[in-house]
């Protein structure tokens, strides 16, 4: 249990590395308020060694690098931002205002991007895996429309087929070209508007051009080493990862696929609610007590790192002033 994150602060001799057990989901609002506040927050976390303190691609759920010398912030995480592209884009605009002249970047490969920014080889944080994706892929639609998670599109000759899906995007893509055979027997649409199925924004999509032997995909969540793994499953194909640029799939389908974004006012309302509150993780001690109560009085041991939660509060008035400035900048833009 946890929301684990690696955090780093760059300096003239390299970087300092930290670990937090709980901040991956709250990281966007933990760092939002200014570069100085963010440095103070990270410095409060548990310092770990640069050789053995790194999380890998299995355990890392968020992360950030603050580089004061180059005025660069690289981050990923957030329970909502990780999966909602329009909400994240709005957050990054506001974050850029809050941080002034800093270069704000999103880590699309998650902990791999965080490590590589600090000149740590990606192999150091990529977990070993013996998993192989040999399951038979199917492109059946969700049982309920609200369960839609990603969109598949397949262009063959002059025909375009669109598939609303509820599985993990990477599971489909790692199945390789066998997905083309599966598409021939699955129900499809010639045009498709996501908003007619769900109010939630999809978290990914892929476009297969059989004629050109080309695969294009986009993802909202981090995809560590994803391009290399997926390209290996599609040998002899051209594979393009568009990161979170969902517009690429719309363009490739000549707008037969419609992905409608919520109005900015709705996104802003959600974002302000997320930011204008104090971060609080799971109450581990209370949870341990409940577990103990349900285990016939048995003792429950809690990892001390799970109990530790080093937050820095922001004065409510200062918080409101920063948010007001960011909103004004959006309106001016």
SVG drawing of the C-alpha trace seen along z (x, -y; Angstrom):
<svg xmlns="http://www.w3.org/2000/svg" viewBox="-25 -39 55 56">
<polyline fill="none" stroke="black" stroke-width="0.4" points="0.0,0.0 1.3,-3.4 1.6,-6.1 5.4,-6.0 7.4,-8.6 11.1,-9.5 11.9,-13.2 15.1,-14.9 16.8,-18.3 19.6,-19.1 22.8,-20.8 26.2,-21.7 27.6,-18.3 24.7,-16.2 21.5,-15.7 20.0,-14.8 17.4,-11.9 14.4,-11.6 11.6,-9.1 8.0,-9.6 5.6,-6.8 2.5,-8.9 2.8,-11.9 2.5,-10.4 -1.3,-11.1 -1.0,-14.5 2.2,-15.6 0.7,-18.2 -0.7,-20.3 2.3,-19.6 4.6,-21.3 2.3,-23.8 2.7,-26.9 6.2,-28.0 9.7,-26.7 10.8,-27.6 7.9,-25.9 8.5,-22.8 12.2,-22.7 11.3,-22.9 8.7,-20.2 11.1,-17.8 13.8,-18.5 11.5,-17.4 11.1,-13.9 13.3,-10.9 16.8,-11.3 18.0,-8.1 21.1,-7.1 21.5,-7.8 22.7,-4.2 20.1,-2.2 17.3,-4.7 15.6,-4.6 12.1,-3.1 11.6,-1.0 8.9,-0.9 6.7,1.4 6.8,-0.7 7.1,-4.3 3.7,-6.0 4.9,-9.6 8.1,-11.6 9.7,-15.0 13.0,-16.7 13.6,-20.3 16.7,-21.7 17.3,-25.2 20.4,-25.8 18.4,-25.3 15.1,-26.4 13.4,-23.2 10.7,-21.1 10.0,-17.6 7.1,-15.7 4.4,-13.2 1.7,-11.8 -1.6,-12.9 -4.6,-10.6 -6.7,-12.6 -4.0,-14.3 -2.4,-11.0 -5.4,-9.9 -7.2,-13.1 -5.3,-14.8 -7.4,-18.0 -7.3,-18.5 -3.5,-17.9 -2.9,-20.4 -4.8,-23.1 -2.9,-22.3 0.4,-22.6 -0.7,-26.1 -1.5,-27.2 1.7,-25.7 3.7,-27.6 2.1,-30.8 2.7,-29.9 6.4,-29.1 7.1,-32.1 9.9,-31.7 10.6,-28.0 10.5,-25.3 7.7,-22.9 7.7,-19.4 5.6,-16.3 7.5,-13.0 5.6,-10.8 7.9,-7.8 7.4,-8.3 10.3,-7.3 12.4,-6.5 12.2,-10.2 13.0,-11.3 16.1,-9.1 17.4,-10.0 17.1,-13.7 19.6,-13.1 21.9,-11.0 20.8,-7.8 20.6,-4.9 17.0,-3.9 18.0,-0.3 18.6,-1.2 14.9,-1.9 13.3,0.6 12.1,3.6 13.0,7.1 10.0,8.9 9.5,12.3 5.9,11.6 4.9,12.3 1.6,11.3 0.5,14.5 -3.2,14.1 -5.7,14.0 -6.7,10.4 -10.3,9.4 -11.8,6.1 -15.2,6.4 -16.9,3.2 -17.5,2.4 -20.5,4.0 -21.5,0.5 -20.8,-2.6 -19.4,-4.4 -16.7,-1.7 -15.0,-3.0 -11.3,-3.4 -9.6,-3.6 -10.3,-3.7 -8.9,-1.5 -9.1,-2.5 -8.0,-0.3 -7.5,-1.5 -7.5,1.3 -7.7,0.4 -10.3,-2.4 -12.2,-1.1 -12.0,-2.6 -13.2,-0.6 -13.5,-2.2 -13.6,-0.1 -14.6,-1.4 -12.6,0.6 -12.4,1.0 -9.1,2.8 -5.6,1.5 -4.1,-0.1 -0.7,1.5 -2.3,5.0 -3.8,4.5 -0.6,3.1 1.7,5.7 -0.4,8.4 1.2,7.3 -0.3,7.6 -2.7,10.4 -5.0,7.6 -5.6,7.0 -7.2,10.5 -9.2,9.9 -10.6,6.7 -12.2,8.5 -14.7,10.3 -15.4,7.6 -18.3,5.1 -17.1,1.7 -18.3,-1.8 -17.5,-3.9 -17.8,-7.1 -17.7,-7.5 -18.2,-10.3 -16.8,-9.5 -19.1,-12.0 -22.2,-9.9 -20.8,-7.0 -19.2,-8.6 -18.5,-12.0 -15.0,-10.7 -12.1,-11.4 -10.4,-8.3 -7.0,-7.5 -5.5,-6.3 -6.0,-5.2 -4.3,-3.4 -4.5,-3.6 -3.4,-0.8 -2.8,-1.5 -2.7,1.9 -1.8,0.5 1.2,-1.4 2.2,1.1 2.1,-1.7 1.0,-1.8 0.3,-5.1 -0.8,-5.4 -1.2,-7.9 -1.6,-7.5 -2.5,-9.7 -0.7,-7.7 3.0,-7.3 4.5,-4.7 8.0,-3.7 10.0,-2.1 6.6,-1.6 7.7,-2.6 10.6,-0.1 8.4,2.8 5.6,2.1 7.9,1.7 9.4,5.1 5.9,6.6 5.4,4.9 8.6,5.9 8.9,4.6 6.2,2.0 6.7,-1.7 5.6,-2.6 4.9,-6.1 4.1,-7.2 2.3,-10.6 2.5,-10.8 -0.7,-12.4 -1.5,-14.0 -4.9,-12.5 -5.5,-14.8 -3.2,-12.6 -5.7,-9.8 -8.5,-12.2 -6.3,-13.5 -5.4,-10.0 -9.1,-9.1 -9.9,-12.2 -12.2,-13.2 -14.4,-10.1 -13.4,-9.8 -14.6,-12.7 -13.1,-13.3 -14.8,-16.2 -13.2,-18.0 -15.2,-19.4 -15.5,-23.2 -12.5,-24.9 -14.8,-26.3 -15.7,-22.7 -12.1,-21.6 -11.0,-24.7 -13.7,-24.1 -12.3,-20.5 -8.7,-21.8 -9.4,-24.5 -11.1,-22.1 -8.1,-19.7 -5.6,-22.5 -7.3,-24.5 -7.2,-21.9 -4.6,-20.4 -2.9,-17.2 -3.6,-14.3 -2.7,-10.7 -4.4,-7.6 -4.5,-7.5 -2.3,-4.5 -2.5,-4.2 -6.2,-4.2 -6.2,-1.6 -3.8,0.6 -6.1,0.3 -9.0,1.4 -7.1,4.3 -6.1,5.3 -9.7,5.2 -10.6,7.6 -7.8,10.0 -9.1,11.3 -6.8,9.0 -3.7,9.9 -1.0,7.3 -0.5,5.5 3.0,4.2 3.2,0.9 6.3,0.0 7.7,-3.2 8.2,-4.7 4.4,-4.3 3.6,-6.3 5.9,-9.2 4.2,-12.0 6.1,-15.3 3.8,-18.0 4.3,-21.7 1.1,-23.7 0.4,-26.7 -1.4,-29.7 -5.0,-29.7 -4.9,-33.3 -1.6,-32.9 -3.0,-29.8 -6.1,-31.7 -3.9,-34.6 -1.7,-32.3 -4.7,-30.5 -6.4,-33.9 -3.2,-35.0 -3.2,-31.7 -6.8,-32.0 -6.4,-35.6 -3.5,-34.6 -5.8,-32.0 -8.4,-34.6 -5.8,-37.0 -4.6,-34.3"/>
</svg>
